[in-house]
Amino acid sequence: VPFLPIVATVALVTLALLLGVLYHVYFWGVRGTTPGKELMELQVESEDGRCPIGLGQAALRLLGYLLSVASFGIGFLMIAVGGDGLHDRIAGTRVVRRSRP
């Protein structure tokens, strides 16, 4: 088995995961919304209404996403039942429709 394709695959998967983490933490923490949420006029805010939420809270929210995936999507199904997903409960955030200025 050639060694170079294995190393390249591991490096590219690691880079893709790192870029995904940076993307979500930056947009949630600094801008308050990702481009997709912005198109839908949604934003992520803290439970006290602060937006943007900051990098620490955004990192906690991402950790909640990972736990939701690890639980076979149960963390995301909580949205249908209770309105807040596992990631929002862990980070103390919520997604709201953005008010127009």
N, CA, C and O atoms as CSV, one atom per row, in Angstrom:
chain,resi,resn,atom,element,x,y,z
A,1,VAL,N,N,0.861,-1.174,0.000
A,1,VAL,CA,C,0.000,0.000,0.000
A,1,VAL,C,C,0.906,1.236,0.000
A,1,VAL,O,O,1.769,1.362,0.869
A,2,PRO,N,N,0.726,2.133,-0.946
A,2,PRO,CA,C,1.536,3.348,-0.979
A,2,PRO,C,C,1.273,4.223,0.252
A,2,PRO,O,O,0.135,4.365,0.701
A,3,PHE,N,N,2.324,4.788,0.770
A,3,PHE,CA,C,2.251,5.576,2.002
A,3,PHE,C,C,1.726,6.993,1.771
A,3,PHE,O,O,0.989,7.513,2.609
A,4,LEU,N,N,2.083,7.621,0.669
A,4,LEU,CA,C,1.728,9.017,0.407
A,4,LEU,C,C,0.210,9.262,0.350
A,4,LEU,O,O,-0.256,10.243,0.929
A,5,PRO,N,N,-0.571,8.417,-0.320
A,5,PRO,CA,C,-2.025,8.666,-0.321
A,5,PRO,C,C,-2.653,8.595,1.075
A,5,PRO,O,O,-3.607,9.319,1.359
A,6,ILE,N,N,-2.136,7.746,1.930
A,6,ILE,CA,C,-2.669,7.633,3.292
A,6,ILE,C,C,-2.374,8.909,4.073
A,6,ILE,O,O,-3.249,9.452,4.748
A,7,VAL,N,N,-1.129,9.383,3.974
A,7,VAL,CA,C,-0.744,10.611,4.674
A,7,VAL,C,C,-1.537,11.798,4.134
A,7,VAL,O,O,-1.998,12.636,4.909
A,8,ALA,N,N,-1.699,11.876,2.825
A,8,ALA,CA,C,-2.453,12.975,2.225
A,8,ALA,C,C,-3.909,12.948,2.677
A,8,ALA,O,O,-4.482,13.998,2.967
A,9,THR,N,N,-4.510,11.772,2.742
A,9,THR,CA,C,-5.894,11.647,3.179
A,9,THR,C,C,-6.056,12.088,4.621
A,9,THR,O,O,-6.978,12.838,4.941
A,10,VAL,N,N,-5.177,11.636,5.489
A,10,VAL,CA,C,-5.243,12.019,6.905
A,10,VAL,C,C,-5.060,13.531,7.042
A,10,VAL,O,O,-5.773,14.172,7.814
A,11,ALA,N,N,-4.121,14.098,6.308
A,11,ALA,CA,C,-3.876,15.534,6.385
A,11,ALA,C,C,-5.071,16.331,5.877
A,11,ALA,O,O,-5.450,17.331,6.487
A,12,LEU,N,N,-5.668,15.904,4.772
A,12,LEU,CA,C,-6.806,16.638,4.214
A,12,LEU,C,C,-8.053,16.513,5.079
A,12,LEU,O,O,-8.802,17.480,5.217
A,13,VAL,N,N,-8.288,15.354,5.657
A,13,VAL,CA,C,-9.439,15.192,6.552
A,13,VAL,C,C,-9.249,16.067,7.790
A,13,VAL,O,O,-10.190,16.718,8.241
A,14,THR,N,N,-8.049,16.081,8.332
A,14,THR,CA,C,-7.756,16.929,9.490
A,14,THR,C,C,-7.953,18.400,9.143
A,14,THR,O,O,-8.542,19.145,9.927
A,15,LEU,N,N,-7.472,18.824,7.985
A,15,LEU,CA,C,-7.640,20.206,7.546
A,15,LEU,C,C,-9.115,20.554,7.363
A,15,LEU,O,O,-9.548,21.636,7.757
A,16,ALA,N,N,-9.883,19.652,6.773
A,16,ALA,CA,C,-11.312,19.894,6.564
A,16,ALA,C,C,-12.042,20.038,7.902
A,16,ALA,O,O,-12.889,20.919,8.050
A,17,LEU,N,N,-11.727,19.194,8.865
A,17,LEU,CA,C,-12.353,19.295,10.181
A,17,LEU,C,C,-11.978,20.599,10.878
A,17,LEU,O,O,-12.826,21.251,11.487
A,18,LEU,N,N,-10.717,20.971,10.785
A,18,LEU,CA,C,-10.261,22.218,11.394
A,18,LEU,C,C,-10.942,23.426,10.756
A,18,LEU,O,O,-11.353,24.348,11.461
A,19,LEU,N,N,-11.063,23.431,9.436
A,19,LEU,CA,C,-11.751,24.529,8.750
A,19,LEU,C,C,-13.223,24.597,9.139
A,19,LEU,O,O,-13.774,25.688,9.291
A,20,GLY,N,N,-13.861,23.444,9.302
A,20,GLY,CA,C,-15.258,23.418,9.738
A,20,GLY,C,C,-15.429,23.998,11.131
A,20,GLY,O,O,-16.376,24.741,11.391
A,21,VAL,N,N,-14.514,23.657,12.023
A,21,VAL,CA,C,-14.561,24.193,13.386
A,21,VAL,C,C,-14.365,25.708,13.356
A,21,VAL,O,O,-15.128,26.451,13.973
A,22,LEU,N,N,-13.342,26.159,12.639
A,22,LEU,CA,C,-13.065,27.595,12.564
A,22,LEU,C,C,-14.225,28.364,11.937
A,22,LEU,O,O,-14.572,29.452,12.395
A,23,TYR,N,N,-14.820,27.801,10.895
A,23,TYR,CA,C,-15.956,28.430,10.209
A,23,TYR,C,C,-17.095,28.690,11.191
A,23,TYR,O,O,-17.559,29.823,11.324
A,24,HIS,N,N,-17.545,27.638,11.881
A,24,HIS,CA,C,-18.693,27.784,12.770
A,24,HIS,C,C,-18.374,28.658,13.976
A,24,HIS,O,O,-19.172,29.524,14.334
A,25,VAL,N,N,-17.237,28.451,14.600
A,25,VAL,CA,C,-16.901,29.254,15.779
A,25,VAL,C,C,-16.762,30.729,15.395
A,25,VAL,O,O,-17.239,31.600,16.123
A,26,TYR,N,N,-16.124,31.017,14.276
A,26,TYR,CA,C,-15.988,32.419,13.851
A,26,TYR,C,C,-17.350,33.042,13.565
A,26,TYR,O,O,-17.675,34.090,14.123
A,27,PHE,N,N,-18.148,32.417,12.711
A,27,PHE,CA,C,-19.409,33.043,12.318
A,27,PHE,C,C,-20.373,33.167,13.482
A,27,PHE,O,O,-21.014,34.208,13.628
A,28,TRP,N,N,-20.503,32.135,14.322
A,28,TRP,CA,C,-21.381,32.253,15.484
A,28,TRP,C,C,-20.827,33.237,16.503
A,28,TRP,O,O,-21.560,34.069,17.038
A,29,GLY,N,N,-19.530,33.138,16.769
A,29,GLY,CA,C,-18.935,33.937,17.840
A,29,GLY,C,C,-18.716,35.384,17.499
A,29,GLY,O,O,-18.881,36.248,18.360
A,30,VAL,N,N,-18.344,35.682,16.254
A,30,VAL,CA,C,-17.991,37.051,15.873
A,30,VAL,C,C,-19.115,37.757,15.118
A,30,VAL,O,O,-19.370,38.941,15.340
A,31,ARG,N,N,-19.782,37.033,14.230
A,31,ARG,CA,C,-20.826,37.667,13.404
A,31,ARG,C,C,-22.242,37.382,13.902
A,31,ARG,O,O,-23.167,38.128,13.581
A,32,GLY,N,N,-22.422,36.319,14.677
A,32,GLY,CA,C,-23.742,35.995,15.200
A,32,GLY,C,C,-24.591,35.155,14.268
A,32,GLY,O,O,-25.700,34.763,14.632
A,33,THR,N,N,-24.096,34.871,13.078
A,33,THR,CA,C,-24.870,34.092,12.118
A,33,THR,C,C,-23.936,33.535,11.045
A,33,THR,O,O,-22.929,34.156,10.704
A,34,THR,N,N,-24.271,32.388,10.529
A,34,THR,CA,C,-23.536,31.846,9.389
A,34,THR,C,C,-24.180,32.381,8.114
A,34,THR,O,O,-25.304,32.881,8.168
A,35,PRO,N,N,-23.508,32.292,6.976
A,35,PRO,CA,C,-24.127,32.776,5.738
A,35,PRO,C,C,-25.491,32.132,5.449
A,35,PRO,O,O,-26.399,32.810,4.969
A,36,GLY,N,N,-25.643,30.844,5.732
A,36,GLY,CA,C,-26.929,30.184,5.499
A,36,GLY,C,C,-28.012,30.701,6.421
A,36,GLY,O,O,-29.142,30.925,5.987
A,37,LYS,N,N,-27.678,30.894,7.697
A,37,LYS,CA,C,-28.650,31.460,8.626
A,37,LYS,C,C,-28.981,32.898,8.238
A,37,LYS,O,O,-30.118,33.345,8.394
A,38,GLU,N,N,-27.987,33.613,7.734
A,38,GLU,CA,C,-28.218,34.993,7.312
A,38,GLU,C,C,-29.226,35.056,6.166
A,38,GLU,O,O,-30.080,35.943,6.142
A,39,LEU,N,N,-29.136,34.124,5.218
A,39,LEU,CA,C,-30.113,34.071,4.124
A,39,LEU,C,C,-31.525,33.816,4.642
A,39,LEU,O,O,-32.504,34.306,4.078
A,40,MET,N,N,-31.616,33.049,5.714
A,40,MET,CA,C,-32.922,32.738,6.305
A,40,MET,C,C,-33.344,33.771,7.356
A,40,MET,O,O,-34.374,33.616,8.012
A,41,GLU,N,N,-32.528,34.836,7.509
A,41,GLU,CA,C,-32.767,35.896,8.485
A,41,GLU,C,C,-32.833,35.363,9.910
A,41,GLU,O,O,-33.693,35.763,10.695
A,42,LEU,N,N,-31.915,34.457,10.233
A,42,LEU,CA,C,-31.801,33.890,11.569
A,42,LEU,C,C,-30.479,34.314,12.171
A,42,LEU,O,O,-29.525,34.611,11.452
A,43,GLN,N,N,-30.425,34.341,13.494
A,43,GLN,CA,C,-29.164,34.604,14.170
A,43,GLN,C,C,-29.101,33.815,15.456
A,43,GLN,O,O,-30.124,33.430,16.022
A,44,VAL,N,N,-27.879,33.581,15.910
A,44,VAL,CA,C,-27.643,32.875,17.165
A,44,VAL,C,C,-27.383,33.929,18.226
A,44,VAL,O,O,-26.529,34.799,18.053
A,45,GLU,N,N,-28.117,33.848,19.319
A,45,GLU,CA,C,-27.909,34.791,20.417
A,45,GLU,C,C,-27.891,34.037,21.728
A,45,GLU,O,O,-28.373,32.908,21.814
A,46,SER,N,N,-27.331,34.666,22.751
A,46,SER,CA,C,-27.309,34.048,24.074
A,46,SER,C,C,-28.697,34.137,24.686
A,46,SER,O,O,-29.565,34.838,24.167
A,47,GLU,N,N,-28.904,33.434,25.777
A,47,GLU,CA,C,-30.221,33.434,26.412
A,47,GLU,C,C,-30.632,34.811,26.906
A,47,GLU,O,O,-31.822,35.091,27.046
A,48,ASP,N,N,-29.647,35.680,27.176
A,48,ASP,CA,C,-29.974,37.038,27.617
A,48,ASP,C,C,-30.102,38.024,26.447
A,48,ASP,O,O,-30.250,39.227,26.664
A,49,GLY,N,N,-30.045,37.510,25.193
A,49,GLY,CA,C,-30.258,38.337,24.022
A,49,GLY,C,C,-29.005,38.938,23.415
A,49,GLY,O,O,-29.096,39.727,22.473
A,50,ARG,N,N,-27.825,38.582,23.936
A,50,ARG,CA,C,-26.574,39.132,23.422
A,50,ARG,C,C,-26.192,38.463,22.107
A,50,ARG,O,O,-26.219,37.238,21.985
A,51,CYS,N,N,-25.840,39.284,21.132
A,51,CYS,CA,C,-25.404,38.778,19.839
A,51,CYS,C,C,-24.343,39.709,19.296
A,51,CYS,O,O,-24.593,40.913,19.244
A,52,PRO,N,N,-23.204,39.249,18.896
A,52,PRO,CA,C,-22.771,37.864,18.773
A,52,PRO,C,C,-22.450,37.254,20.135
A,52,PRO,O,O,-22.294,37.963,21.129
A,53,ILE,N,N,-22.356,35.940,20.161
A,53,ILE,CA,C,-22.251,35.227,21.432
A,53,ILE,C,C,-20.833,35.127,21.972
A,53,ILE,O,O,-20.658,34.807,23.147
A,54,GLY,N,N,-19.822,35.386,21.167
A,54,GLY,CA,C,-18.441,35.267,21.626
A,54,GLY,C,C,-17.866,33.904,21.270
A,54,GLY,O,O,-18.596,32.938,21.052
A,55,LEU,N,N,-16.552,33.852,21.218
A,55,LEU,CA,C,-15.875,32.634,20.759
A,55,LEU,C,C,-16.027,31.471,21.732
A,55,LEU,O,O,-16.177,30.329,21.298
A,56,GLY,N,N,-15.994,31.733,23.032
A,56,GLY,CA,C,-16.124,30.658,24.018
A,56,GLY,C,C,-17.475,29.971,23.952
A,56,GLY,O,O,-17.561,28.744,23.942
A,57,GLN,N,N,-18.517,30.765,23.906
A,57,GLN,CA,C,-19.867,30.210,23.826
A,57,GLN,C,C,-20.083,29.523,22.483
A,57,GLN,O,O,-20.790,28.518,22.411
A,58,ALA,N,N,-19.481,30.056,21.416
A,58,ALA,CA,C,-19.582,29.413,20.105
A,58,ALA,C,C,-18.882,28.063,20.106
A,58,ALA,O,O,-19.369,27.113,19.492
A,59,ALA,N,N,-17.743,27.966,20.788
A,59,ALA,CA,C,-17.032,26.688,20.886
A,59,ALA,C,C,-17.867,25.677,21.681
A,59,ALA,O,O,-17.900,24.496,21.336
A,60,LEU,N,N,-18.536,26.130,22.733
A,60,LEU,CA,C,-19.426,25.236,23.493
A,60,LEU,C,C,-20.578,24.748,22.622
A,60,LEU,O,O,-20.972,23.584,22.693
A,61,ARG,N,N,-21.108,25.638,21.808
A,61,ARG,CA,C,-22.205,25.261,20.906
A,61,ARG,C,C,-21.750,24.200,19.915
A,61,ARG,O,O,-22.486,23.259,19.621
A,62,LEU,N,N,-20.535,24.356,19.403
A,62,LEU,CA,C,-19.994,23.357,18.485
A,62,LEU,C,C,-19.791,22.020,19.187
A,62,LEU,O,O,-20.046,20.969,18.598
A,63,LEU,N,N,-19.339,22.047,20.429
A,63,LEU,CA,C,-19.207,20.817,21.209
A,63,LEU,C,C,-20.567,20.137,21.335
A,63,LEU,O,O,-20.665,18.913,21.246
A,64,GLY,N,N,-21.613,20.930,21.543
A,64,GLY,CA,C,-22.966,20.380,21.600
A,64,GLY,C,C,-23.377,19.741,20.285
A,64,GLY,O,O,-24.059,18.717,20.283
A,65,TYR,N,N,-22.968,20.338,19.155
A,65,TYR,CA,C,-23.227,19.733,17.844
A,65,TYR,C,C,-22.577,18.354,17.769
A,65,TYR,O,O,-23.197,17.386,17.329
A,66,LEU,N,N,-21.328,18.280,18.200
A,66,LEU,CA,C,-20.607,17.004,18.141
A,66,LEU,C,C,-21.275,15.956,19.019
A,66,LEU,O,O,-21.370,14.790,18.634
A,67,LEU,N,N,-21.739,16.365,20.195
A,67,LEU,CA,C,-22.444,15.424,21.075
A,67,LEU,C,C,-23.780,14.997,20.469
A,67,LEU,O,O,-24.197,13.850,20.631
A,68,SER,N,N,-24.442,15.901,19.783
A,68,SER,CA,C,-25.700,15.554,19.120
A,68,SER,C,C,-25.478,14.535,18.012
A,68,SER,O,O,-26.279,13.617,17.839
A,69,VAL,N,N,-24.402,14.693,17.267
A,69,VAL,CA,C,-24.064,13.726,16.219
A,69,VAL,C,C,-23.689,12.389,16.849
A,69,VAL,O,O,-24.100,11.333,16.368
A,70,ALA,N,N,-22.908,12.439,17.926
A,70,ALA,CA,C,-22.464,11.209,18.593
A,70,ALA,C,C,-23.638,10.432,19.194
A,70,ALA,O,O,-23.558,9.216,19.366
A,71,SER,N,N,-24.726,11.136,19.510
A,71,SER,CA,C,-25.908,10.463,20.074
A,71,SER,C,C,-26.899,10.076,18.979
A,71,SER,O,O,-28.097,9.940,19.228
A,72,PHE,N,N,-26.375,9.899,17.754
A,72,PHE,CA,C,-27.193,9.487,16.613
A,72,PHE,C,C,-28.324,10.462,16.310
A,72,PHE,O,O,-29.404,10.051,15.885
A,73,GLY,N,N,-28.079,11.756,16.529
A,73,GLY,CA,C,-29.042,12.784,16.170
A,73,GLY,C,C,-30.076,13.113,17.222
A,73,GLY,O,O,-30.940,13.959,16.992
A,74,ILE,N,N,-30.008,12.464,18.373
A,74,ILE,CA,C,-31.014,12.720,19.413
A,74,ILE,C,C,-30.959,14.175,19.870
A,74,ILE,O,O,-31.993,14.771,20.168
A,75,GLY,N,N,-29.758,14.747,19.926
A,75,GLY,CA,C,-29.623,16.147,20.314
A,75,GLY,C,C,-30.323,17.091,19.368
A,75,GLY,O,O,-30.806,18.143,19.786
A,76,PHE,N,N,-30.387,16.731,18.084
A,76,PHE,CA,C,-31.099,17.555,17.109
A,76,PHE,C,C,-32.604,17.287,17.161
A,76,PHE,O,O,-33.399,18.197,16.927
A,77,LEU,N,N,-33.000,16.056,17.463
A,77,LEU,CA,C,-34.429,15.732,17.581
A,77,LEU,C,C,-35.083,16.465,18.745
A,77,LEU,O,O,-36.297,16.665,18.762
A,78,MET,N,N,-34.260,16.866,19.725
A,78,MET,CA,C,-34.787,17.621,20.862
A,78,MET,C,C,-35.425,18.930,20.405
A,78,MET,O,O,-36.295,19.467,21.090
A,79,ILE,N,N,-34.999,19.448,19.250
A,79,ILE,CA,C,-35.571,20.690,18.719
A,79,ILE,C,C,-37.050,20.487,18.402
A,79,ILE,O,O,-37.869,21.360,18.687
A,80,ALA,N,N,-37.395,19.349,17.819
A,80,ALA,CA,C,-38.788,19.066,17.469
A,80,ALA,C,C,-39.651,18.880,18.705
A,80,ALA,O,O,-40.838,19.208,18.692
A,81,VAL,N,N,-39.061,18.354,19.778
A,81,VAL,CA,C,-39.829,18.078,20.988
A,81,VAL,C,C,-39.912,19.298,21.899
A,81,VAL,O,O,-40.997,19.670,22.348
A,82,GLY,N,N,-38.747,19.931,22.175
A,82,GLY,CA,C,-38.745,21.001,23.163
A,82,GLY,C,C,-38.376,22.372,22.649
A,82,GLY,O,O,-38.431,23.344,23.403
A,83,GLY,N,N,-38.002,22.480,21.391
A,83,GLY,CA,C,-37.652,23.782,20.846
A,83,GLY,C,C,-36.177,24.111,20.881
A,83,GLY,O,O,-35.705,24.872,20.037
A,84,ASP,N,N,-35.431,23.566,21.826
A,84,ASP,CA,C,-33.989,23.795,21.928
A,84,ASP,C,C,-33.253,22.493,21.720
A,84,ASP,O,O,-33.619,21.457,22.274
A,85,GLY,N,N,-32.205,22.561,20.909
A,85,GLY,CA,C,-31.372,21.389,20.712
A,85,GLY,C,C,-30.364,21.249,21.842
A,85,GLY,O,O,-30.197,22.155,22.659
A,86,LEU,N,N,-29.703,20.119,21.878
A,86,LEU,CA,C,-28.687,19.874,22.902
A,86,LEU,C,C,-27.603,20.939,22.843
A,86,LEU,O,O,-27.136,21.404,23.882
A,87,HIS,N,N,-27.199,21.329,21.638
A,87,HIS,CA,C,-26.142,22.326,21.477
A,87,HIS,C,C,-26.558,23.677,22.064
A,87,HIS,O,O,-25.723,24.375,22.637
A,88,ASP,N,N,-27.818,24.054,21.934
A,88,ASP,CA,C,-28.287,25.312,22.506
A,88,ASP,C,C,-28.372,25.228,24.028
A,88,ASP,O,O,-28.072,26.203,24.718
A,89,ARG,N,N,-28.767,24.103,24.543
A,89,ARG,CA,C,-28.860,23.945,26.002
A,89,ARG,C,C,-27.481,23.949,26.639
A,89,ARG,O,O,-27.293,24.531,27.708
A,90,ILE,N,N,-26.513,23.304,25.994
A,90,ILE,CA,C,-25.152,23.276,26.536
A,90,ILE,C,C,-24.541,24.670,26.529
A,90,ILE,O,O,-23.909,25.070,27.506
A,91,ALA,N,N,-24.718,25.408,25.448
A,91,ALA,CA,C,-24.065,26.713,25.295
A,91,ALA,C,C,-24.884,27.868,25.856
A,91,ALA,O,O,-24.363,28.975,25.993
A,92,GLY,N,N,-26.137,27.639,26.178
A,92,GLY,CA,C,-26.977,28.743,26.645
A,92,GLY,C,C,-27.302,29.713,25.527
A,92,GLY,O,O,-27.248,30.930,25.708
A,93,THR,N,N,-27.645,29.162,24.359
A,93,THR,CA,C,-27.950,29.987,23.197
A,93,THR,C,C,-29.321,29.634,22.647
A,93,THR,O,O,-29.978,28.697,23.101
A,94,ARG,N,N,-29.730,30.413,21.657
A,94,ARG,CA,C,-30.971,30.123,20.938
A,94,ARG,C,C,-30.852,30.736,19.546
A,94,ARG,O,O,-30.073,31.665,19.329
A,95,VAL,N,N,-31.623,30.212,18.619
A,95,VAL,CA,C,-31.668,30.753,17.260
A,95,VAL,C,C,-32.981,31.496,17.126
A,95,VAL,O,O,-34.052,30.955,17.402
A,96,VAL,N,N,-32.882,32.751,16.696
A,96,VAL,CA,C,-34.077,33.591,16.596
A,96,VAL,C,C,-34.124,34.236,15.208
A,96,VAL,O,O,-33.104,34.357,14.530
A,97,ARG,N,N,-35.314,34.642,14.807
A,97,ARG,CA,C,-35.461,35.384,13.563
A,97,ARG,C,C,-34.950,36.796,13.812
A,97,ARG,O,O,-35.326,37.452,14.783
A,98,ARG,N,N,-34.098,37.239,12.927
A,98,ARG,CA,C,-33.475,38.558,13.057
A,98,ARG,C,C,-34.505,39.642,12.820
A,98,ARG,O,O,-35.307,39.559,11.889
A,99,SER,N,N,-34.479,40.661,13.667
A,99,SER,CA,C,-35.403,41.772,13.468
A,99,SER,C,C,-34.834,42.703,12.414
A,99,SER,O,O,-33.634,42.974,12.391
A,100,ARG,N,N,-35.695,43.185,11.553
A,100,ARG,CA,C,-35.256,44.095,10.487
A,100,ARG,C,C,-35.092,45.497,11.053
A,100,ARG,O,O,-35.925,45.954,11.836
A,101,PRO,N,N,-34.026,46.178,10.663
A,101,PRO,CA,C,-33.816,47.549,11.158
A,101,PRO,C,C,-34.784,48.538,10.547
A,101,PRO,O,O,-34.734,49.727,10.863
